[in-house]
Amino acid sequence: MTCDRCGGLSVAMHFIGDHTWEYDGWLCMNCGNVIDPLILTNRDVQANGALGSMALKGMRPARGEVGPGRSVRLARP
């Protein structure tokens, strides 16, 4: 399989973490990108607009961005 992110080689993997979770997915040998059925489902749902805006749900956007209507105070040196 080809990696969606970098075009490198992705191989099927079985991931296990602390014996509390495990899943099957694809791991890119070049960039380390991981794809699994849950990631694909969430991307599909978001692409089709089923989730709606995160701001409407009161959730914060990714990467710490501040949503509209929220004031931000910058610390002065």
N, CA, C, O and CB atoms as a CASP TS submission, in Angstrom:
PFRMAT TS
TARGET T0000
AUTHOR 0000-0000-0000
METHOD Language model
MODEL 1
PARENT N/A
ATOM      1  N   MET     1       0.857  -1.178   0.000  1.00  0.00           N
ATOM      2  CA  MET     1       0.000   0.000   0.000  1.00  0.00           C
ATOM      3  C   MET     1       0.900   1.237   0.000  1.00  0.00           C
ATOM      4  O   MET     1       1.992   1.227   0.568  1.00  0.00           O
ATOM      5  CB  MET     1      -0.973   0.000   1.236  1.00  0.00           C
ATOM      6  N   THR     2       0.428   2.282  -0.637  1.00  0.00           N
ATOM      7  CA  THR     2       1.163   3.539  -0.704  1.00  0.00           C
ATOM      8  C   THR     2       0.655   4.499   0.374  1.00  0.00           C
ATOM      9  O   THR     2      -0.551   4.615   0.593  1.00  0.00           O
ATOM     10  CB  THR     2       1.028   4.176  -2.110  1.00  0.00           C
ATOM     11  N   CYS     3       1.580   5.180   1.042  1.00  0.00           N
ATOM     12  CA  CYS     3       1.236   6.138   2.095  1.00  0.00           C
ATOM     13  C   CYS     3       0.526   7.350   1.493  1.00  0.00           C
ATOM     14  O   CYS     3       0.967   7.898   0.483  1.00  0.00           O
ATOM     15  CB  CYS     3       2.504   6.583   2.866  1.00  0.00           C
ATOM     16  N   ASP     4      -0.577   7.766   2.121  1.00  0.00           N
ATOM     17  CA  ASP     4      -1.320   8.955   1.674  1.00  0.00           C
ATOM     18  C   ASP     4      -0.538  10.231   1.917  1.00  0.00           C
ATOM     19  O   ASP     4      -0.703  11.203   1.181  1.00  0.00           O
ATOM     20  CB  ASP     4      -2.666   9.040   2.383  1.00  0.00           C
ATOM     21  N   ARG     5       0.305  10.247   2.927  1.00  0.00           N
ATOM     22  CA  ARG     5       1.032  11.456   3.305  1.00  0.00           C
ATOM     23  C   ARG     5       2.268  11.692   2.434  1.00  0.00           C
ATOM     24  O   ARG     5       2.445  12.783   1.891  1.00  0.00           O
ATOM     25  CB  ARG     5       1.442  11.375   4.761  1.00  0.00           C
ATOM     26  N   CYS     6       3.133  10.664   2.298  1.00  0.00           N
ATOM     27  CA  CYS     6       4.417  10.880   1.617  1.00  0.00           C
ATOM     28  C   CYS     6       4.610  10.039   0.363  1.00  0.00           C
ATOM     29  O   CYS     6       5.580  10.241  -0.367  1.00  0.00           O
ATOM     30  CB  CYS     6       5.533  10.597   2.561  1.00  0.00           C
ATOM     31  N   GLY     7       3.706   9.100   0.100  1.00  0.00           N
ATOM     32  CA  GLY     7       3.839   8.233  -1.059  1.00  0.00           C
ATOM     33  C   GLY     7       4.777   7.060  -0.834  1.00  0.00           C
ATOM     34  O   GLY     7       5.058   6.311  -1.769  1.00  0.00           O
ATOM     35  N   GLY     8       5.267   6.886   0.389  1.00  0.00           N
ATOM     36  CA  GLY     8       6.180   5.787   0.716  1.00  0.00           C
ATOM     37  C   GLY     8       5.445   4.467   0.879  1.00  0.00           C
ATOM     38  O   GLY     8       4.239   4.379   0.652  1.00  0.00           O
ATOM     39  N   LEU     9       6.185   3.448   1.273  1.00  0.00           N
ATOM     40  CA  LEU     9       5.641   2.109   1.459  1.00  0.00           C
ATOM     41  C   LEU     9       4.963   1.984   2.817  1.00  0.00           C
ATOM     42  O   LEU     9       5.582   2.249   3.848  1.00  0.00           O
ATOM     43  CB  LEU     9       6.744   1.058   1.318  1.00  0.00           C
ATOM     44  N   SER    10       3.686   1.580   2.822  1.00  0.00           N
ATOM     45  CA  SER    10       2.967   1.301   4.060  1.00  0.00           C
ATOM     46  C   SER    10       2.776  -0.206   4.177  1.00  0.00           C
ATOM     47  O   SER    10       2.433  -0.878   3.204  1.00  0.00           O
ATOM     48  CB  SER    10       1.593   2.046   4.099  1.00  0.00           C
ATOM     49  N   VAL    11       3.000  -0.723   5.366  1.00  0.00           N
ATOM     50  CA  VAL    11       2.862  -2.150   5.602  1.00  0.00           C
ATOM     51  C   VAL    11       1.790  -2.401   6.661  1.00  0.00           C
ATOM     52  O   VAL    11       1.575  -1.574   7.547  1.00  0.00           O
ATOM     53  CB  VAL    11       4.209  -2.763   6.035  1.00  0.00           C
ATOM     54  N   ALA    12       1.118  -3.555   6.558  1.00  0.00           N
ATOM     55  CA  ALA    12       0.107  -3.935   7.535  1.00  0.00           C
ATOM     56  C   ALA    12       0.787  -4.248   8.857  1.00  0.00           C
ATOM     57  O   ALA    12       1.793  -4.956   8.897  1.00  0.00           O
ATOM     58  CB  ALA    12      -0.720  -5.149   7.041  1.00  0.00           C
ATOM     59  N   MET    13       0.229  -3.713   9.938  1.00  0.00           N
ATOM     60  CA  MET    13       0.808  -3.912  11.272  1.00  0.00           C
ATOM     61  C   MET    13      -0.301  -4.227  12.266  1.00  0.00           C
ATOM     62  O   MET    13      -1.461  -3.868  12.059  1.00  0.00           O
ATOM     63  CB  MET    13       1.607  -2.657  11.727  1.00  0.00           C
ATOM     64  N   HIS    14       0.069  -4.899  13.340  1.00  0.00           N
ATOM     65  CA  HIS    14      -0.823  -5.125  14.478  1.00  0.00           C
ATOM     66  C   HIS    14      -0.228  -4.341  15.637  1.00  0.00           C
ATOM     67  O   HIS    14       0.872  -4.647  16.096  1.00  0.00           O
ATOM     68  CB  HIS    14      -0.979  -6.673  14.827  1.00  0.00           C
ATOM     69  N   PHE    15      -0.948  -3.335  16.108  1.00  0.00           N
ATOM     70  CA  PHE    15      -0.458  -2.458  17.171  1.00  0.00           C
ATOM     71  C   PHE    15      -1.009  -2.917  18.513  1.00  0.00           C
ATOM     72  O   PHE    15      -2.195  -3.228  18.627  1.00  0.00           O
ATOM     73  CB  PHE    15      -0.852  -0.986  16.898  1.00  0.00           C
ATOM     74  N   ILE    16      -0.152  -2.959  19.529  1.00  0.00           N
ATOM     75  CA  ILE    16      -0.552  -3.335  20.886  1.00  0.00           C
ATOM     76  C   ILE    16       0.040  -2.318  21.842  1.00  0.00           C
ATOM     77  O   ILE    16       1.221  -1.984  21.745  1.00  0.00           O
ATOM     78  CB  ILE    16      -0.085  -4.790  21.246  1.00  0.00           C
ATOM     79  N   GLY    17      -0.776  -1.820  22.771  1.00  0.00           N
ATOM     80  CA  GLY    17      -0.282  -0.844  23.733  1.00  0.00           C
ATOM     81  C   GLY    17      -0.663  -1.201  25.148  1.00  0.00           C
ATOM     82  O   GLY    17      -1.849  -1.257  25.472  1.00  0.00           O
ATOM     83  N   ASP    18       0.313  -1.441  25.995  1.00  0.00           N
ATOM     84  CA  ASP    18       0.110  -1.707  27.427  1.00  0.00           C
ATOM     85  C   ASP    18      -0.928  -2.792  27.709  1.00  0.00           C
ATOM     86  O   ASP    18      -1.538  -2.800  28.778  1.00  0.00           O
ATOM     87  CB  ASP    18      -0.306  -0.439  28.120  1.00  0.00           C
ATOM     88  N   HIS    19      -1.128  -3.682  26.786  1.00  0.00           N
ATOM     89  CA  HIS    19      -2.078  -4.788  26.921  1.00  0.00           C
ATOM     90  C   HIS    19      -3.511  -4.310  27.167  1.00  0.00           C
ATOM     91  O   HIS    19      -4.366  -5.109  27.549  1.00  0.00           O
ATOM     92  CB  HIS    19      -1.648  -5.698  28.052  1.00  0.00           C
ATOM     93  N   THR    20      -3.787  -3.018  26.953  1.00  0.00           N
ATOM     94  CA  THR    20      -5.141  -2.504  27.159  1.00  0.00           C
ATOM     95  C   THR    20      -5.849  -2.216  25.846  1.00  0.00           C
ATOM     96  O   THR    20      -7.078  -2.140  25.814  1.00  0.00           O
ATOM     97  CB  THR    20      -5.100  -1.248  28.002  1.00  0.00           C
ATOM     98  N   TRP    21      -5.104  -2.056  24.772  1.00  0.00           N
ATOM     99  CA  TRP    21      -5.714  -1.825  23.471  1.00  0.00           C
ATOM    100  C   TRP    21      -4.849  -2.455  22.387  1.00  0.00           C
ATOM    101  O   TRP    21      -3.634  -2.591  22.535  1.00  0.00           O
ATOM    102  CB  TRP    21      -5.906  -0.312  23.211  1.00  0.00           C
ATOM    103  N   GLU    22      -5.502  -2.833  21.300  1.00  0.00           N
ATOM    104  CA  GLU    22      -4.789  -3.340  20.141  1.00  0.00           C
ATOM    105  C   GLU    22      -5.662  -3.156  18.911  1.00  0.00           C
ATOM    106  O   GLU    22      -6.890  -3.179  18.999  1.00  0.00           O
ATOM    107  CB  GLU    22      -4.399  -4.827  20.329  1.00  0.00           C
ATOM    108  N   TYR    23      -5.024  -2.974  17.774  1.00  0.00           N
ATOM    109  CA  TYR    23      -5.754  -2.798  16.524  1.00  0.00           C
ATOM    110  C   TYR    23      -4.836  -3.091  15.352  1.00  0.00           C
ATOM    111  O   TYR    23      -3.612  -3.106  15.484  1.00  0.00           O
ATOM    112  CB  TYR    23      -6.331  -1.372  16.418  1.00  0.00           C
ATOM    113  N   ASP    24      -5.449  -3.323  14.208  1.00  0.00           N
ATOM    114  CA  ASP    24      -4.713  -3.536  12.973  1.00  0.00           C
ATOM    115  C   ASP    24      -4.760  -2.261  12.158  1.00  0.00           C
ATOM    116  O   ASP    24      -5.771  -1.560  12.147  1.00  0.00           O
ATOM    117  CB  ASP    24      -5.288  -4.729  12.172  1.00  0.00           C
ATOM    118  N   GLY    25      -3.678  -1.963  11.480  1.00  0.00           N
ATOM    119  CA  GLY    25      -3.624  -0.762  10.660  1.00  0.00           C
ATOM    120  C   GLY    25      -2.463  -0.828   9.692  1.00  0.00           C
ATOM    121  O   GLY    25      -1.880  -1.888   9.468  1.00  0.00           O
ATOM    122  N   TRP    26      -2.137   0.316   9.123  1.00  0.00           N
ATOM    123  CA  TRP    26      -1.038   0.439   8.173  1.00  0.00           C
ATOM    124  C   TRP    26      -0.024   1.432   8.726  1.00  0.00           C
ATOM    125  O   TRP    26      -0.407   2.492   9.222  1.00  0.00           O
ATOM    126  CB  TRP    26      -1.551   0.887   6.772  1.00  0.00           C
ATOM    127  N   LEU    27       1.260   1.106   8.647  1.00  0.00           N
ATOM    128  CA  LEU    27       2.336   1.962   9.122  1.00  0.00           C
ATOM    129  C   LEU    27       3.258   2.271   7.948  1.00  0.00           C
ATOM    130  O   LEU    27       3.746   1.359   7.281  1.00  0.00           O
ATOM    131  CB  LEU    27       3.121   1.289  10.294  1.00  0.00           C
ATOM    132  N   CYS    28       3.497   3.557   7.694  1.00  0.00           N
ATOM    133  CA  CYS    28       4.413   3.956   6.632  1.00  0.00           C
ATOM    134  C   CYS    28       5.847   3.772   7.104  1.00  0.00           C
ATOM    135  O   CYS    28       6.226   4.266   8.165  1.00  0.00           O
ATOM    136  CB  CYS    28       4.161   5.422   6.205  1.00  0.00           C
ATOM    137  N   MET    29       6.629   3.070   6.323  1.00  0.00           N
ATOM    138  CA  MET    29       8.018   2.820   6.680  1.00  0.00           C
ATOM    139  C   MET    29       8.886   4.052   6.451  1.00  0.00           C
ATOM    140  O   MET    29      10.012   4.117   6.945  1.00  0.00           O
ATOM    141  CB  MET    29       8.560   1.646   5.884  1.00  0.00           C
ATOM    142  N   ASN    30       8.374   5.027   5.706  1.00  0.00           N
ATOM    143  CA  ASN    30       9.139   6.225   5.399  1.00  0.00           C
ATOM    144  C   ASN    30       8.896   7.342   6.425  1.00  0.00           C
ATOM    145  O   ASN    30       9.841   7.845   7.032  1.00  0.00           O
ATOM    146  CB  ASN    30       8.789   6.716   4.001  1.00  0.00           C
ATOM    147  N   CYS    31       7.629   7.727   6.614  1.00  0.00           N
ATOM    148  CA  CYS    31       7.328   8.874   7.481  1.00  0.00           C
ATOM    149  C   CYS    31       6.685   8.497   8.820  1.00  0.00           C
ATOM    150  O   CYS    31       6.570   9.352   9.699  1.00  0.00           O
ATOM    151  CB  CYS    31       6.420   9.820   6.754  1.00  0.00           C
ATOM    152  N   GLY    32       6.261   7.234   8.999  1.00  0.00           N
ATOM    153  CA  GLY    32       5.671   6.803  10.253  1.00  0.00           C
ATOM    154  C   GLY    32       4.175   7.045  10.370  1.00  0.00           C
ATOM    155  O   GLY    32       3.600   6.829  11.437  1.00  0.00           O
ATOM    156  N   ASN    33       3.535   7.489   9.294  1.00  0.00           N
ATOM    157  CA  ASN    33       2.097   7.728   9.298  1.00  0.00           C
ATOM    158  C   ASN    33       1.351   6.429   9.595  1.00  0.00           C
ATOM    159  O   ASN    33       1.684   5.382   9.040  1.00  0.00           O
ATOM    160  CB  ASN    33       1.639   8.318   7.946  1.00  0.00           C
ATOM    161  N   VAL    34       0.341   6.492  10.471  1.00  0.00           N
ATOM    162  CA  VAL    34      -0.460   5.324  10.822  1.00  0.00           C
ATOM    163  C   VAL    34      -1.882   5.549  10.338  1.00  0.00           C
ATOM    164  O   VAL    34      -2.463   6.610  10.564  1.00  0.00           O
ATOM    165  CB  VAL    34      -0.431   5.056  12.355  1.00  0.00           C
ATOM    166  N   ILE    35      -2.432   4.556   9.676  1.00  0.00           N
ATOM    167  CA  ILE    35      -3.824   4.581   9.220  1.00  0.00           C
ATOM    168  C   ILE    35      -4.493   3.318   9.737  1.00  0.00           C
ATOM    169  O   ILE    35      -3.947   2.222   9.606  1.00  0.00           O
ATOM    170  CB  ILE    35      -3.925   4.682   7.647  1.00  0.00           C
ATOM    171  N   ASP    36      -5.679   3.469  10.325  1.00  0.00           N
ATOM    172  CA  ASP    36      -6.455   2.313  10.764  1.00  0.00           C
ATOM    173  C   ASP    36      -7.918   2.551  10.412  1.00  0.00           C
ATOM    174  O   ASP    36      -8.268   3.649   9.980  1.00  0.00           O
ATOM    175  CB  ASP    36      -6.280   2.061  12.299  1.00  0.00           C
ATOM    176  N   PRO    37      -8.783   1.554  10.584  1.00  0.00           N
ATOM    177  CA  PRO    37     -10.190   1.716  10.205  1.00  0.00           C
ATOM    178  C   PRO    37     -10.891   2.887  10.909  1.00  0.00           C
ATOM    179  O   PRO    37     -11.734   3.547  10.302  1.00  0.00           O
ATOM    180  CB  PRO    37     -10.936   0.443  10.502  1.00  0.00           C
ATOM    181  N   LEU    38     -10.558   3.153  12.172  1.00  0.00           N
ATOM    182  CA  LEU    38     -11.193   4.265  12.888  1.00  0.00           C
ATOM    183  C   LEU    38     -10.775   5.608  12.298  1.00  0.00           C
ATOM    184  O   LEU    38     -11.609   6.499  12.139  1.00  0.00           O
ATOM    185  CB  LEU    38     -10.838   4.215  14.383  1.00  0.00           C
ATOM    186  N   ILE    39      -9.501   5.761  11.973  1.00  0.00           N
ATOM    187  CA  ILE    39      -9.025   6.995  11.344  1.00  0.00           C
ATOM    188  C   ILE    39      -9.726   7.204  10.013  1.00  0.00           C
ATOM    189  O   ILE    39     -10.173   8.312   9.717  1.00  0.00           O
ATOM    190  CB  ILE    39      -7.496   6.956  11.144  1.00  0.00           C
ATOM    191  N   LEU    40      -9.828   6.145   9.198  1.00  0.00           N
ATOM    192  CA  LEU    40     -10.495   6.263   7.900  1.00  0.00           C
ATOM    193  C   LEU    40     -11.974   6.625   8.057  1.00  0.00           C
ATOM    194  O   LEU    40     -12.502   7.436   7.296  1.00  0.00           O
ATOM    195  CB  LEU    40     -10.359   4.954   7.118  1.00  0.00           C
ATOM    196  N   THR    41     -12.638   6.023   9.044  1.00  0.00           N
ATOM    197  CA  THR    41     -14.054   6.336   9.295  1.00  0.00           C
ATOM    198  C   THR    41     -14.218   7.789   9.710  1.00  0.00           C
ATOM    199  O   THR    41     -15.107   8.473   9.203  1.00  0.00           O
ATOM    200  CB  THR    41     -14.633   5.409  10.382  1.00  0.00           C
ATOM    201  N   ASN    42     -13.378   8.278  10.627  1.00  0.00           N
ATOM    202  CA  ASN    42     -13.479   9.662  11.088  1.00  0.00           C
ATOM    203  C   ASN    42     -13.197  10.652   9.965  1.00  0.00           C
ATOM    204  O   ASN    42     -13.864  11.683   9.869  1.00  0.00           O
ATOM    205  CB  ASN    42     -12.516   9.903  12.242  1.00  0.00           C
ATOM    206  N   ARG    43     -12.224  10.355   9.121  1.00  0.00           N
ATOM    207  CA  ARG    43     -11.933  11.237   7.987  1.00  0.00           C
ATOM    208  C   ARG    43     -13.101  11.281   7.019  1.00  0.00           C
ATOM    209  O   ARG    43     -13.434  12.342   6.491  1.00  0.00           O
ATOM    210  CB  ARG    43     -10.667  10.779   7.258  1.00  0.00           C
ATOM    211  N   ASP    44     -13.726  10.130   6.784  1.00  0.00           N
ATOM    212  CA  ASP    44     -14.865  10.079   5.880  1.00  0.00           C
ATOM    213  C   ASP    44     -16.043  10.873   6.435  1.00  0.00           C
ATOM    214  O   ASP    44     -16.709  11.602   5.699  1.00  0.00           O
ATOM    215  CB  ASP    44     -15.278   8.632   5.629  1.00  0.00           C
ATOM    216  N   VAL    45     -16.295  10.731   7.723  1.00  0.00           N
ATOM    217  CA  VAL    45     -17.407  11.453   8.357  1.00  0.00           C
ATOM    218  C   VAL    45     -17.158  12.961   8.289  1.00  0.00           C
ATOM    219  O   VAL    45     -18.076  13.722   7.983  1.00  0.00           O
ATOM    220  CB  VAL    45     -17.588  11.000   9.837  1.00  0.00           C
ATOM    221  N   GLN    46     -15.939  13.397   8.568  1.00  0.00           N
ATOM    222  CA  GLN    46     -15.625  14.821   8.520  1.00  0.00           C
ATOM    223  C   GLN    46     -15.713  15.365   7.098  1.00  0.00           C
ATOM    224  O   GLN    46     -16.196  16.478   6.888  1.00  0.00           O
ATOM    225  CB  GLN    46     -14.233  15.074   9.089  1.00  0.00           C
ATOM    226  N   ALA    47     -15.252  14.589   6.124  1.00  0.00           N
ATOM    227  CA  ALA    47     -15.279  15.037   4.732  1.00  0.00           C
ATOM    228  C   ALA    47     -16.704  15.204   4.225  1.00  0.00           C
ATOM    229  O   ALA    47     -16.963  16.043   3.363  1.00  0.00           O
ATOM    230  CB  ALA    47     -14.526  14.053   3.846  1.00  0.00           C
ATOM    231  N   ASN    48     -17.625  14.413   4.752  1.00  0.00           N
ATOM    232  CA  ASN    48     -19.013  14.490   4.315  1.00  0.00           C
ATOM    233  C   ASN    48     -19.858  15.419   5.177  1.00  0.00           C
ATOM    234  O   ASN    48     -21.067  15.516   4.971  1.00  0.00           O
ATOM    235  CB  ASN    48     -19.619  13.119   4.316  1.00  0.00           C
ATOM    236  N   GLY    49     -19.252  16.091   6.122  1.00  0.00           N
ATOM    237  CA  GLY    49     -19.949  17.107   6.908  1.00  0.00           C
ATOM    238  C   GLY    49     -20.886  16.581   7.976  1.00  0.00           C
ATOM    239  O   GLY    49     -21.698  17.344   8.499  1.00  0.00           O
ATOM    240  N   ALA    50     -20.803  15.316   8.313  1.00  0.00           N
ATOM    241  CA  ALA    50     -21.743  14.753   9.283  1.00  0.00           C
ATOM    242  C   ALA    50     -21.479  15.237  10.701  1.00  0.00           C
ATOM    243  O   ALA    50     -22.400  15.276  11.517  1.00  0.00           O
ATOM    244  CB  ALA    50     -21.681  13.245   9.245  1.00  0.00           C
ATOM    245  N   LEU    51     -20.245  15.604  11.009  1.00  0.00           N
ATOM    246  CA  LEU    51     -19.931  16.030  12.373  1.00  0.00           C
ATOM    247  C   LEU    51     -20.288  17.480  12.648  1.00  0.00           C
ATOM    248  O   LEU    51     -20.527  17.847  13.799  1.00  0.00           O
ATOM    249  CB  LEU    51     -18.475  15.823  12.644  1.00  0.00           C
ATOM    250  N   GLY    52     -20.331  18.308  11.620  1.00  0.00           N
ATOM    251  CA  GLY    52     -20.595  19.717  11.818  1.00  0.00           C
ATOM    252  C   GLY    52     -19.382  20.433  12.370  1.00  0.00           C
ATOM    253  O   GLY    52     -18.307  19.846  12.487  1.00  0.00           O
ATOM    254  N   SER    53     -19.547  21.673  12.702  1.00  0.00           N
ATOM    255  CA  SER    53     -18.442  22.488  13.186  1.00  0.00           C
ATOM    256  C   SER    53     -18.077  22.116  14.615  1.00  0.00           C
ATOM    257  O   SER    53     -18.947  21.879  15.454  1.00  0.00           O
ATOM    258  CB  SER    53     -18.794  23.969  13.101  1.00  0.00           C
ATOM    259  N   MET    54     -16.780  22.071  14.875  1.00  0.00           N
ATOM    260  CA  MET    54     -16.330  21.799  16.238  1.00  0.00           C
ATOM    261  C   MET    54     -16.742  22.933  17.171  1.00  0.00           C
ATOM    262  O   MET    54     -17.038  22.694  18.342  1.00  0.00           O
ATOM    263  CB  MET    54     -14.803  21.604  16.275  1.00  0.00           C
ATOM    264  N   ALA    55     -16.765  24.167  16.661  1.00  0.00           N
ATOM    265  CA  ALA    55     -17.135  25.312  17.484  1.00  0.00           C
ATOM    266  C   ALA    55     -18.579  25.183  17.972  1.00  0.00           C
ATOM    267  O   ALA    55     -18.894  25.594  19.089  1.00  0.00           O
ATOM    268  CB  ALA    55     -16.952  26.620  16.695  1.00  0.00           C
ATOM    269  N   LEU    56     -19.453  24.617  17.145  1.00  0.00           N
ATOM    270  CA  LEU    56     -20.850  24.441  17.547  1.00  0.00           C
ATOM    271  C   LEU    56     -20.975  23.447  18.697  1.00  0.00           C
ATOM    272  O   LEU    56     -21.930  23.506  19.472  1.00  0.00           O
ATOM    273  CB  LEU    56     -21.691  23.973  16.358  1.00  0.00           C
ATOM    274  N   LYS    57     -20.020  22.544  18.808  1.00  0.00           N
ATOM    275  CA  LYS    57     -20.037  21.551  19.872  1.00  0.00           C
ATOM    276  C   LYS    57     -19.247  22.029  21.095  1.00  0.00           C
ATOM    277  O   LYS    57     -19.148  21.310  22.089  1.00  0.00           O
ATOM    278  CB  LYS    57     -19.469  20.226  19.363  1.00  0.00           C
ATOM    279  N   GLY    58     -18.681  23.250  21.023  1.00  0.00           N
ATOM    280  CA  GLY    58     -17.918  23.781  22.134  1.00  0.00           C
ATOM    281  C   GLY    58     -16.533  23.184  22.260  1.00  0.00           C
ATOM    282  O   GLY    58     -15.907  23.270  23.316  1.00  0.00           O
ATOM    283  N   MET    59     -16.047  22.570  21.171  1.00  0.00           N
ATOM    284  CA  MET    59     -14.723  21.958  21.208  1.00  0.00           C
ATOM    285  C   MET    59     -13.698  22.899  20.597  1.00  0.00           C
ATOM    286  O   MET    59     -14.019  23.736  19.754  1.00  0.00           O
ATOM    287  CB  MET    59     -14.722  20.608  20.466  1.00  0.00           C
ATOM    288  N   ARG    60     -12.480  22.744  21.036  1.00  0.00           N
ATOM    289  CA  ARG    60     -11.381  23.573  20.555  1.00  0.00           C
ATOM    290  C   ARG    60     -10.779  22.956  19.292  1.00  0.00           C
ATOM    291  O   ARG    60     -10.600  21.740  19.224  1.00  0.00           O
ATOM    292  CB  ARG    60     -10.299  23.738  21.651  1.00  0.00           C
ATOM    293  N   PRO    61     -10.471  23.775  18.303  1.00  0.00           N
ATOM    294  CA  PRO    61      -9.830  23.258  17.093  1.00  0.00           C
ATOM    295  C   PRO    61      -8.461  22.657  17.390  1.00  0.00           C
ATOM    296  O   PRO    61      -7.864  22.927  18.432  1.00  0.00           O
ATOM    297  CB  PRO    61      -9.693  24.366  16.058  1.00  0.00           C
ATOM    298  N   ALA    62      -7.978  21.847  16.467  1.00  0.00           N
ATOM    299  CA  ALA    62      -6.679  21.201  16.627  1.00  0.00           C
ATOM    300  C   ALA    62      -5.551  22.229  16.672  1.00  0.00           C
ATOM    301  O   ALA    62      -5.722  23.371  16.244  1.00  0.00           O
ATOM    302  CB  ALA    62      -6.439  20.207  15.490  1.00  0.00           C
ATOM    303  N   ARG    63      -4.425  21.823  17.181  1.00  0.00           N
ATOM    304  CA  ARG    63      -3.199  22.612  17.258  1.00  0.00           C
ATOM    305  C   ARG    63      -3.332  23.838  18.151  1.00  0.00           C
ATOM    306  O   ARG    63      -2.577  24.795  17.982  1.00  0.00           O
ATOM    307  CB  ARG    63      -2.786  23.041  15.882  1.00  0.00           C
ATOM    308  N   GLY    64      -4.265  23.839  19.093  1.00  0.00           N
ATOM    309  CA  GLY    64      -4.361  24.910  20.063  1.00  0.00           C
ATOM    310  C   GLY    64      -4.875  26.231  19.531  1.00  0.00           C
ATOM    311  O   GLY    64      -4.746  27.260  20.194  1.00  0.00           O
ATOM    312  N   GLU    65      -5.457  26.216  18.337  1.00  0.00           N
ATOM    313  CA  GLU    65      -5.999  27.456  17.788  1.00  0.00           C
ATOM    314  C   GLU    65      -7.175  27.903  18.644  1.00  0.00           C
ATOM    315  O   GLU    65      -7.875  27.076  19.227  1.00  0.00           O
ATOM    316  CB  GLU    65      -6.432  27.273  16.306  1.00  0.00           C
ATOM    317  N   VAL    66      -7.385  29.181  18.715  1.00  0.00           N
ATOM    318  CA  VAL    66      -8.476  29.720  19.508  1.00  0.00           C
ATOM    319  C   VAL    66      -9.655  29.995  18.590  1.00  0.00           C
ATOM    320  O   VAL    66      -9.516  30.677  17.575  1.00  0.00           O
ATOM    321  CB  VAL    66      -8.043  31.005  20.260  1.00  0.00           C
ATOM    322  N   GLY    67     -10.800  29.469  18.946  1.00  0.00           N
ATOM    323  CA  GLY    67     -11.986  29.655  18.131  1.00  0.00           C
ATOM    324  C   GLY    67     -12.515  31.071  18.219  1.00  0.00           C
ATOM    325  O   GLY    67     -12.097  31.835  19.090  1.00  0.00           O
ATOM    326  N   PRO    68     -13.430  31.433  17.328  1.00  0.00           N
ATOM    327  CA  PRO    68     -14.002  32.777  17.336  1.00  0.00           C
ATOM    328  C   PRO    68     -14.781  33.041  18.623  1.00  0.00           C
ATOM    329  O   PRO    68     -15.399  32.139  19.189  1.00  0.00           O
ATOM    330  CB  PRO    68     -14.913  32.972  16.123  1.00  0.00           C
ATOM    331  N   GLY    69     -14.739  34.276  19.063  1.00  0.00           N
ATOM    332  CA  GLY    69     -15.490  34.654  20.248  1.00  0.00           C
ATOM    333  C   GLY    69     -14.737  34.438  21.552  1.00  0.00           C
ATOM    334  O   GLY    69     -15.281  34.683  22.628  1.00  0.00           O
ATOM    335  N   ARG    70     -13.516  33.992  21.469  1.00  0.00           N
ATOM    336  CA  ARG    70     -12.719  33.774  22.667  1.00  0.00           C
ATOM    337  C   ARG    70     -11.629  34.823  22.746  1.00  0.00           C
ATOM    338  O   ARG    70     -10.886  35.021  21.785  1.00  0.00           O
ATOM    339  CB  ARG    70     -12.113  32.359  22.680  1.00  0.00           C
ATOM    340  N   SER    71     -11.529  35.483  23.856  1.00  0.00           N
ATOM    341  CA  SER    71     -10.480  36.508  23.970  1.00  0.00           C
ATOM    342  C   SER    71      -9.167  35.855  24.375  1.00  0.00           C
ATOM    343  O   SER    71      -9.138  34.860  25.100  1.00  0.00           O
ATOM    344  CB  SER    71     -10.880  37.604  24.998  1.00  0.00           C
ATOM    345  N   VAL    72      -8.106  36.434  23.895  1.00  0.00           N
ATOM    346  CA  VAL    72      -6.766  35.929  24.195  1.00  0.00           C
ATOM    347  C   VAL    72      -5.933  37.060  24.744  1.00  0.00           C
ATOM    348  O   VAL    72      -5.846  38.124  24.131  1.00  0.00           O
ATOM    349  CB  VAL    72      -6.096  35.313  22.941  1.00  0.00           C
ATOM    350  N   ARG    73      -5.330  36.848  25.871  1.00  0.00           N
ATOM    351  CA  ARG    73      -4.434  37.857  26.442  1.00  0.00           C
ATOM    352  C   ARG    73      -3.004  37.409  26.219  1.00  0.00           C
ATOM    353  O   ARG    73      -2.634  36.282  26.549  1.00  0.00           O
ATOM    354  CB  ARG    73      -4.715  38.080  27.962  1.00  0.00           C
ATOM    355  N   LEU    74      -2.224  38.278  25.669  1.00  0.00           N
ATOM    356  CA  LEU    74      -0.817  37.969  25.454  1.00  0.00           C
ATOM    357  C   LEU    74      -0.010  38.509  26.620  1.00  0.00           C
ATOM    358  O   LEU    74      -0.206  39.645  27.052  1.00  0.00           O
ATOM    359  CB  LEU    74      -0.311  38.558  24.113  1.00  0.00           C
ATOM    360  N   ALA    75       0.890  37.693  27.120  1.00  0.00           N
ATOM    361  CA  ALA    75       1.758  38.132  28.221  1.00  0.00           C
ATOM    362  C   ALA    75       2.780  39.098  27.682  1.00  0.00           C
ATOM    363  O   ALA    75       3.391  38.851  26.642  1.00  0.00           O
ATOM    364  CB  ALA    75       2.455  36.932  28.911  1.00  0.00           C
ATOM    365  N   ARG    76       2.971  40.206  28.390  1.00  0.00           N
ATOM    366  CA  ARG    76       3.970  41.185  27.973  1.00  0.00           C
ATOM    367  C   ARG    76       5.264  40.932  28.713  1.00  0.00           C
ATOM    368  O   ARG    76       5.261  40.683  29.918  1.00  0.00           O
ATOM    369  CB  ARG    76       3.477  42.622  28.222  1.00  0.00           C
ATOM    370  N   PRO    77       6.385  40.996  27.981  1.00  0.00           N
ATOM    371  CA  PRO    77       7.679  40.740  28.648  1.00  0.00           C
ATOM    372  C   PRO    77       8.077  41.830  29.608  1.00  0.00           C
ATOM    373  O   PRO    77       9.134  41.746  30.234  1.00  0.00           O
ATOM    374  CB  PRO    77       8.766  40.575  27.626  1.00  0.00           C
TER
END
